[in-house]
């Protein structure tokens, strides 16, 4: 049952790719799918009698894994959309700081904010500005990118963007790693040229800021209540970001935010 089911699912995925990714004509996809799936479904039907003799076990395992993965995917979509709404545009946020609409006091030191990209502002940085009304003399917004290659050479590790201004002390850094490399944020920051970061960064005393999201079930009909609880439960087993990115524990600040799913 497991083997015939896997063959059938693999064939369905193949025809999906052939049609929507490769642009194969619909009539050709339909003809091939009809012939091959007819043979596969005959094998599946012949094995249905084995359901009560143990075939239910691999089907239950597969269904459980499928439910967990689709619930996680749907939950991440909901959280990402809400997080992007709260973060807002990074460029607009920098413009507000530049224009003085968000009055802040610049304090000595270097702050590194880890973020998912440079489209949105880090929640931790926005909270620091809105609640504490301060920002550091040098601010680095850092994004970690995993490239589809085993390793990224050191000379292509970091890419710096001044976000439109060269005198505000705020820069965005993209650190690129291969999928066989362990992202090490302090080492990547040490590769930066002071000329591209609007001054020398005090990395030995830099503070690292992480945005932590606390999830709770909400009233919005985004998912069934049991799927919300499942998604929240699986979120607790995610890796520790500070340890994963090799951040110094004694200089890492975690700022939390609550999101309803």
VOBA-1610 file (N, C-alpha, C; in pm, whole numbers, padded with zeros to 5 digits, always signed):
BEGIN
Unk+00083-00120+00000Unk+00000+00000+00000Unk+00087+00126+00000Unk+00194+00122+00081Unk+00284+00237+00087Unk+00354+00259-00047Unk+00398+00149-00109Unk+00472+00160-00235Unk+00382+00210-00347Unk+00265+00150-00363Unk+00175+00192-00470Unk+00124+00334-00448Unk+00101+00369-00321Unk+00058+00506-00292Unk+00167+00607-00324Unk+00293+00574-00292Unk+00405+00664-00323Unk+00421+00682-00473Unk+00408+00573-00547Unk+00420+00581-00693Unk+00312+00673-00750Unk+00190+00658-00702Unk+00080+00740-00752Unk+00101+00887-00721Unk+00140+00917-00597Unk+00164+01057-00559Unk+00279+01116-00639Unk+00387+01040-00657Unk+00500+01089-00735Unk+00460+01119-00878Unk+00376+01035-00935Unk+00332+01058-01072Unk+00244+01183-01083Unk+00157+01204-00984Unk+00075+01326-00983Unk+00162+01451-00975Unk+00265+01447-00890Unk+00355+01560-00879Unk+00432+01583-01010Unk+00469+01473-01076Unk+00540+01486-01203Unk+00454+01557-01308Unk+00328+01517-01317Unk+00241+01581-01416Unk+00210+01726-01379Unk+00209+01757-01248Unk+00192+01896-01206Unk+00311+01981-01254Unk+00432+01929-01233Unk+00551+02001-01277Unk+00553+02014-01429Unk+00517+01906-01497Unk+00518+01908-01644Unk+00423+02013-01699Unk+00309+02031-01634Unk+00209+02125-01684Unk+00241+02269-01643Unk+00263+02292-01511Unk+00272+02429-01459Unk+00414+02484-01456Unk+00515+02398-01460Unk+00653+02447-01459Unk+00717+02441-01597Unk+00691+02333-01670Unk+00752+02317-01801Unk+00663+02366-01914Unk+00535+02387-01887Unk+00443+02436-01990Unk+00404+02332-02092Unk+00406+02204-02056Unk+00365+02098-02148Unk+00217+02115-02184Unk+00179+02096-02311Unk+00038+02112-02351Unk-00055+02027-02265Unk-00171+02082-02237Unk-00266+02015-02148Unk-00311+01881-02205Unk-00331+01875-02335Unk-00380+01749-02395Unk-00276+01637-02378Unk-00148+01674-02389Unk-00044+01573-02375Unk-00033+01526-02229Unk-00041+01621-02135Unk-00038+01585-01993Unk-00158+01498-01958Unk-00276+01538-02008Unk-00396+01461-01978Unk-00390+01320-02033Unk-00336+01306-02155Unk-00326+01174-02217Unk-00229+01084-02137Unk-00114+01138-02105Unk-00017+01058-02030Unk-00067+01023-01891Unk-00131+01121-01824Unk-00182+01096-01689Unk-00291+00991-01690Unk-00378+00995-01789Unk-00488+00899-01795Unk-00436+00755-01808Unk-00340+00735-01896Unk-00288+00601-01920Unk-00211+00549-01799Unk-00117+00631-01750Unk-00030+00584-01642Unk-00103+00574-01508Unk-00190+00672-01481Unk-00263+00667-01354Unk-00363+00552-01352Unk-00415+00515-01468Unk-00506+00401-01473Unk-00436+00274-01426Unk-00314+00255-01470Unk-00237+00138-01428Unk-00205+00147-01279Unk-00161+00265-01234Unk-00126+00280-01092Unk-00246+00260-01002Unk-00360+00316-01039Unk-00479+00304-00955Unk-00530+00160-00948Unk-00503+00081-01053Unk-00539-00061-01046Unk-00457-00132-00939Unk-00329-00097-00929Unk-00246-00155-00823Unk-00294-00110-00685Unk-00331+00017-00674Unk-00381+00069-00546Unk-00509-00005-00507Unk-00599-00022-00602Unk-00726-00091-00574Unk-00702-00235-00532Unk-00603-00300-00595Unk-00573-00439-00561Unk-00520-00453-00420Unk-00459-00347-00367Unk-00401-00352-00232Unk-00494-00300-00124Unk-00613-00254-00162Unk-00705-00201-00062Unk-00747-00307+00039Unk-00744-00432-00001Unk-00783-00538+00093Unk-00683-00553+00208Unk-00565-00493+00194Unk-00462-00505+00297Unk-00475-00397+00404Unk-00573-00308+00389Unk-00588-00200+00486Unk-00607-00253+00627Unk-00691-00356+00641Unk-00721-00408+00775Unk-00613-00502+00826Unk-00513-00531+00742Unk-00406-00621+00782Unk-00274-00549+00807Unk-00282-00417+00831Unk-00161-00343+00865Unk-00128-00228+00772Unk-00193-00221+00656Unk-00163-00112+00563Unk-00207+00024+00617Unk-00294+00022+00717Unk-00339+00149+00776Unk-00225+00221+00847Unk-00122+00148+00891Unk-00013+00210+00967Unk+00069+00308+00883Unk+00124+00266+00767Unk+00200+00364+00688Unk+00112+00480+00639Unk-00017+00450+00612Unk-00106+00558+00571Unk-00128+00657+00685Unk-00139+00607+00808Unk-00157+00694+00923Unk-00032+00778+00948Unk+00086+00715+00934Unk+00211+00788+00952Unk+00223+00899+00847Unk+00193+00866+00723Unk+00201+00965+00616Unk+00101+01078+00635Unk-00021+01045+00676Unk-00123+01146+00698Unk-00085+01238+00813Unk-00026+01181+00918Unk+00016+01262+01032Unk+00126+01359+00993Unk+00227+01309+00920Unk+00335+01397+00875Unk+00282+01505+00782Unk+00191+01468+00692Unk+00133+01566+00600Unk+00055+01674+00675Unk-00019+01633+00776Unk-00098+01729+00854Unk-00008+01827+00929Unk+00100+01775+00990Unk+00191+01862+01063Unk+00259+01961+00970Unk+00307+01914+00855Unk+00380+02001+00763Unk+00290+02107+00700Unk+00169+02070+00658Unk+00079+02169+00600Unk+00031+02269+00704Unk+00013+02223+00829Unk-00025+02315+00936Unk+00086+02414+00964Unk+00210+02366+00966Unk+00325+02454+00987Unk+00337+02555+00874Unk+00318+02509+00750Unk+00328+02600+00636Unk+00220+02707+00642Unk+00097+02668+00671Unk-00012+02765+00679Unk+00010+02862+00795Unk+00055+02811+00908Unk+00080+02897+01022Unk+00189+02998+00995Unk+00296+02956+00928Unk+00403+03049+00895Unk+00356+03158+00801Unk+00267+03124+00708Unk+00212+03225+00619Unk+00134+03331+00697Unk+00056+03286+00794Unk-00023+03380+00875Unk+00068+03469+00958Unk+00167+03408+01023Unk+00258+03485+01109Unk+00342+03581+01026Unk+00390+03536+00911Unk+00473+03622+00826Unk+00395+03744+00777Unk+00270+03722+00735Unk+00188+03834+00688Unk+00164+03936+00799Unk+00132+03888+00920Unk+00109+03979+01032Unk+00238+04048+01074Unk+00348+03974+01071Unk+00476+04035+01110Unk+00517+04143+01011Unk+00501+04118+00883Unk+00536+04219+00783Unk+00449+04344+00798Unk+00322+04324+00835Unk+00234+04440+00856Unk+00283+04524+00973Unk+00326+04460+01080Unk+00373+04534+01197Unk+00509+04598+01174Unk+00595+04529+01102Unk+00730+04582+01080Unk+00729+04705+00990Unk+00650+04699+00883Unk+00647+04810+00789Unk+00773+04814+00704Unk+00775+04906+00611Unk+00886+04918+00517Unk+01012+04968+00587Unk+01125+04902+00560Unk+01252+04944+00620Unk+01295+05079+00564Unk+01279+05099+00435Unk+01318+05227+00374Unk+01239+05342+00434Unk+01110+05323+00451Unk+01028+05430+00509Unk+01066+05455+00655Unk+01100+05349+00727Unk+01140+05364+00866Unk+01270+05444+00876Unk+01366+05416+00788Unk+01491+05490+00788Unk+01467+05636+00749Unk+01376+05658+00654Unk+01342+05796+00615Unk+01282+05873+00733Unk+01197+05806+00814Unk+01139+05871+00931Unk+01245+05910+01032Unk+01341+05820+01054Unk+01449+05853+01145Unk+01532+05969+01093Unk+01551+05971+00963Unk+01631+06076+00900Unk+01561+06212+00910Unk+01430+06211+00889Unk+01355+06337+00889Unk+01323+06389+01028Unk+01338+06306+01130Unk+01307+06348+01266Unk+01164+06326+01307Unk+01085+06258+01224Unk+00946+06229+01262Unk+00941+06136+01383Unk+01042+06050+01394Unk+01054+05964+01511Unk+01177+06011+01590Unk+01159+06111+01678Unk+01274+06168+01749Unk+01343+06065+01837Unk+01473+06050+01817Unk+01551+05954+01894Unk+01682+06019+01936Unk+01739+05962+02039Unk+01869+06005+02087Unk+01972+05901+02048Unk+02081+05944+01985Unk+02185+05851+01943Unk+02281+05829+02058Unk+02301+05702+02091Unk+02390+05666+02201Unk+02513+05596+02144Unk+02626+05603+02213Unk+02748+05540+02162Unk+02733+05388+02154Unk+02809+05329+02063Unk+02810+05184+02052Unk+02759+05134+01919Unk+02761+05002+01905Unk+02715+04935+01783Unk+02605+04837+01817Unk+02497+04842+01741Unk+02385+04751+01759Unk+02365+04671+01631Unk+02348+04541+01646Unk+02325+04452+01532Unk+02186+04391+01548Unk+02100+04418+01452Unk+01964+04366+01453Unk+01952+04259+01345Unk+01920+04138+01385Unk+01899+04031+01287Unk+01759+04041+01230Unk+01750+04032+01098Unk+01622+04046+01030Unk+01615+03946+00915Unk+01493+03925+00864Unk+01474+03825+00759Unk+01509+03877+00621Unk+01521+04007+00603Unk+01552+04067+00474Unk+01565+04217+00492Unk+01567+04289+00381Unk+01575+04434+00392Unk+01450+04503+00339Unk+01342+04427+00327Unk+01217+04489+00288Unk+01144+04550+00407Unk+01157+04488+00524Unk+01085+04534+00643Unk+01183+04569+00754Unk+01137+04653+00848Unk+01220+04694+00961Unk+01215+04588+01070Unk+01326+04562+01138Unk+01323+04464+01247Unk+01230+04509+01359Unk+01151+04415+01411Unk+01060+04449+01520Unk+01136+04500+01641Unk+01251+04441+01670Unk+01329+04484+01786Unk+01378+04627+01771Unk+01419+04665+01652Unk+01465+04802+01630Unk+01350+04900+01638Unk+01238+04864+01579Unk+01121+04953+01585Unk+01076+04971+01730Unk+01076+04863+01809Unk+01036+04874+01949Unk+01135+04959+02027Unk+01264+04947+01997Unk+01366+05026+02066Unk+01347+05175+02039Unk+01311+05208+01916Unk+01292+05348+01879Unk+01162+05403+01937Unk+01054+05326+01927Unk+00923+05375+01968Unk+00908+05382+02120Unk+00970+05288+02193Unk+00952+05283+02338Unk+01067+05348+02415Unk+01189+05327+02368Unk+01305+05384+02438Unk+01354+05514+02379Unk+01313+05542+02255Unk+01349+05666+02184Unk+01501+05682+02173Unk+01569+05570+02150Unk+01714+05575+02132Unk+01753+05483+02017Unk+01868+05513+01958Unk+01931+05425+01862Unk+02082+05443+01873Unk+02154+05339+01839Unk+02298+05341+01856Unk+02366+05423+01746Unk+02487+05460+01776Unk+02564+05539+01679Unk+02583+05463+01549Unk+02609+05333+01561Unk+02620+05247+01443Unk+02517+05136+01454Unk+02433+05124+01354Unk+02328+05023+01350Unk+02348+04935+01227Unk+02357+04805+01250Unk+02370+04709+01140Unk+02246+04620+01141Unk+02173+04623+01032Unk+02059+04533+01014Unk+02108+04418+00926Unk+02110+04300+00984Unk+02175+04187+00918Unk+02076+04079+00880Unk+02087+04033+00758Unk+02003+03924+00707Unk+02092+03807+00668Unk+02049+03688+00704Unk+02121+03566+00669Unk+02053+03501+00550Unk+02130+03475+00446Unk+02077+03413+00324Unk+02148+03280+00300Unk+02071+03176+00281Unk+02127+03044+00249Unk+02116+03022+00099Unk+02230+03015+00033Unk+02233+02999-00111Unk+02221+02851-00150Unk+02173+02822-00271Unk+02158+02681-00316Unk+02289+02621-00365Unk+02395+02645-00291Unk+02527+02588-00322Unk+02585+02537-00190Unk+02678+02439-00193Unk+02734+02388-00068Unk+02806+02494+00014Unk+02889+02576-00052Unk+02968+02676+00020Unk+02977+02805-00060Unk+02978+02916+00010Unk+02995+03048-00051Unk+03134+03098-00016Unk+03215+03139-00115Unk+03351+03188-00085Unk+03348+03309+00008Unk+03456+03326+00084Unk+03462+03436+00180Unk+03453+03572+00113Unk+03508+03585-00009Unk+03506+03715-00075Unk+03367+03752-00127Unk+03273+03657-00122Unk+03136+03686-00162Unk+03039+03670-00045Unk+03094+03670+00075Unk+03012+03644+00193Unk+02914+03757+00224Unk+02963+03882+00224Unk+02879+03993+00271Unk+02854+04094+00160Unk+02733+04150+00162Unk+02693+04257+00071Unk+02634+04368+00155Unk+02681+04492+00137Unk+02641+04605+00220Unk+02555+04701+00141Unk+02449+04751+00205Unk+02359+04850+00146Unk+02343+04963+00248Unk+02369+05089+00204Unk+02358+05202+00297Unk+02215+05249+00316Unk+02119+05185+00247Unk+01976+05217+00260Unk+01944+05361+00223Unk+02025+05418+00135Unk+01993+05550+00081Unk+02068+05665+00144Unk+02130+05645+00261Unk+02202+05753+00329Unk+02339+05703+00373Unk+02439+05788+00360Unk+02575+05749+00395Unk+02626+05814+00522Unk+02538+05884+00595Unk+02584+05954+00715Unk+02492+05933+00835Unk+02400+05837+00826Unk+02308+05816+00938Unk+02349+05700+01029Unk+02456+05631+00993Unk+02505+05522+01076Unk+02425+05394+01065Unk+02328+05385+00971Unk+02244+05266+00956Unk+02279+05198+00824Unk+02317+05073+00830Unk+02350+04998+00710Unk+02283+04861+00717Unk+02261+04806+00600Unk+02206+04670+00592Unk+02314+04578+00535Unk+02330+04464+00598Unk+02431+04367+00557Unk+02363+04234+00528Unk+02388+04181+00410Unk+02341+04047+00375Unk+02460+03952+00385Unk+02446+03852+00469Unk+02551+03751+00485Unk+02506+03623+00417Unk+02586+03575+00322Unk+02548+03460+00242Unk+02629+03338+00283Unk+02557+03229+00303Unk+02620+03103+00341Unk+02566+02992+00252Unk+02647+02889+00230Unk+02600+02771+00160Unk+02524+02681+00254Unk+02450+02585+00198Unk+02367+02500+00282Unk+02448+02402+00366Unk+02578+02388+00339Unk+02664+02303+00421Unk+02747+02384+00520Unk+02725+02514+00524Unk+02798+02600+00616Unk+02710+02640+00733Unk+02771+02659+00848Unk+02699+02706+00966Unk+02710+02858+00974Unk+02599+02929+00973Unk+02606+03076+00977Unk+02667+03125+01107Unk+02771+03206+01095Unk+02840+03262+01212Unk+02840+03413+01197Unk+02751+03479+01268Unk+02731+03623+01251Unk+02854+03704+01289Unk+02916+03685+01406Unk+03034+03766+01440Unk+03146+03755+01337Unk+03170+03635+01284Unk+03275+03620+01184Unk+03240+03695+01056Unk+03113+03692+01017Unk+03071+03764+00897Unk+03086+03915+00916Unk+03053+03965+01035Unk+03067+04108+01062Unk+03214+04151+01061Unk+03303+04062+01103Unk+03446+04094+01104Unk+03501+04114+00964Unk+03432+04066+00861Unk+03477+04082+00723Unk+03442+04218+00665Unk+03363+04298+00735Unk+03316+04424+00681Unk+03428+04526+00674Unk+03424+04605+00567Unk+03518+04715+00550Unk+03459+04839+00617Unk+03533+04905+00708Unk+03479+05024+00774Unk+03433+05131+00677Unk+03490+05135+00558Unk+03449+05237+00461Unk+03307+05215+00411Unk+03257+05091+00420Unk+03121+05062+00372Unk+03018+05065+00483Unk+03062+05075+00608Unk+02969+05073+00721Unk+02961+05208+00791Unk+03005+05313+00720Unk+02998+05450+00773Unk+03076+05463+00903Unk+03190+05397+00910Unk+03274+05403+01029Unk+03307+05265+01082Unk+03404+05259+01170Unk+03446+05131+01226Unk+03347+05085+01331Unk+03308+04958+01323Unk+03213+04900+01417Unk+03288+04846+01540Unk+03231+04868+01656Unk+03289+04817+01780Unk+03236+04676+01805Unk+03289+04581+01730Unk+03234+04445+01733Unk+03261+04375+01866Unk+03371+04409+01933Unk+03400+04343+02059Unk+03306+04385+02171Unk+03231+04496+02149Unk+03134+04542+02247Unk+02994+04558+02189Unk+02974+04508+02068Unk+02845+04526+02001Unk+02733+04450+02073Unk+02614+04508+02067Unk+02494+04444+02123Unk+02414+04384+02010Unk+02365+04262+02031Unk+02287+04192+01929Unk+02141+04186+01974Unk+02052+04219+01882Unk+01910+04225+01914Unk+01834+04124+01828Unk+01751+04045+01895Unk+01666+03947+01827Unk+01520+03980+01853Unk+01438+03955+01753Unk+01293+03972+01767Unk+01231+03835+01789Unk+01169+03816+01904Unk+01106+03688+01936Unk+00955+03702+01930Unk+00891+03609+01860Unk+00747+03612+01842Unk+00682+03511+01935Unk+00589+03558+02017Unk+00509+03470+02103Unk+00373+03451+02037Unk+00335+03327+02015Unk+00211+03296+01945Unk+00102+03258+02042Unk-00020+03296+02008Unk-00136+03258+02087Unk-00256+03244+01995Unk-00350+03155+02028Unk-00469+03138+01942Unk-00552+03266+01938Unk-00594+03303+01819Unk-00677+03422+01801Unk-00818+03386+01759Unk-00901+03487+01745Unk-01041+03466+01705Unk-01060+03464+01555Unk-00960+03509+01479Unk-00974+03512+01333Unk-00984+03370+01277Unk-01072+03349+01179Unk-01091+03214+01122Unk-00981+03177+01023Unk-00856+03186+01067Unk-00743+03155+00978Unk-00722+03005+00964Unk-00741+02930+01073Unk-00727+02785+01074Unk-00825+02729+01177Unk-00847+02598+01168Unk-00929+02532+01269Unk-00861+02543+01405Unk-00937+02550+01514Unk-00876+02566+01648Unk-00772+02460+01679Unk-00795+02333+01639Unk-00697+02229+01670Unk-00569+02247+01590Unk-00580+02303+01469Unk-00460+02330+01390Unk-00381+02447+01449Unk-00450+02545+01505Unk-00380+02655+01572Unk-00298+02603+01690Unk-00360+02515+01769Unk-00288+02459+01884Unk-00170+02374+01839Unk-00188+02301+01728Unk-00079+02219+01676Unk+00036+02307+01628Unk+00004+02414+01558Unk+00108+02504+01508Unk+00184+02570+01623Unk+00114+02615+01723Unk+00180+02678+01838Unk+00269+02577+01910Unk+00222+02452+01921Unk+00302+02349+01987Unk+00430+02321+01909Unk+00421+02313+01777Unk+00541+02285+01697Unk+00638+02403+01696Unk+00589+02525+01721Unk+00678+02641+01720Unk+00777+02637+01836Unk+00745+02562+01942Unk+00833+02556+02058Unk+00958+02470+02033Unk+00956+02389+01928Unk+01071+02302+01903Unk+01166+02362+01800Unk+01147+02487+01763Unk+01238+02551+01669Unk+01372+02578+01736Unk+01477+02589+01656Unk+01613+02607+01709Unk+01629+02743+01773Unk+01716+02750+01872Unk+01747+02876+01939Unk+01829+02964+01845Unk+01778+03084+01815Unk+01843+03170+01716Unk+01980+03217+01762Unk+01994+03254+01889Unk+02123+03303+01939Unk+02230+03196+01925Unk+02197+03073+01958Unk+02294+02964+01947Unk+02322+02929+01802Unk+02217+02931+01720Unk+02232+02893+01580Unk+02324+02989+01505Unk+02315+03119+01537Unk+02396+03219+01468Unk+02523+03256+01545Unk+02553+03181+01652Unk+02676+03199+01731Unk+02686+03339+01790Unk+02576+03390+01843Unk+02576+03522+01905Unk+02627+03512+02049Unk+02704+03609+02094Unk+02751+03607+02234Unk+02633+03627+02329Unk+02613+03533+02418Unk+02496+03535+02506Unk+02491+03659+02595Unk+02608+03702+02644Unk+02609+03814+02738Unk+02584+03948+02672Unk+02579+03950+02538Unk+02552+04076+02467Unk+02435+04063+02371Unk+02348+03967+02397Unk+02231+03945+02313Unk+02105+03986+02388Unk+02026+04071+02325Unk+01901+04121+02383Unk+01785+04067+02299Unk+01687+04007+02366Unk+01572+03952+02296Unk+01449+04036+02331Unk+01386+04090+02229Unk+01265+04171+02246Unk+01148+04095+02188Unk+01047+04072+02269Unk+00935+03988+02228Unk+00817+04067+02174Unk+00735+03997+02098Unk+00611+04051+02045Unk+00510+03938+02034Unk+00384+03969+02055Unk+00279+03868+02055Unk+00195+03878+01929Unk+00170+03762+01867Unk+00091+03758+01744Unk-00017+03652+01760Unk-00140+03686+01722Unk-00251+03591+01723Unk-00255+03516+01590Unk-00278+03386+01598Unk-00290+03305+01477Unk-00432+03254+01463
//
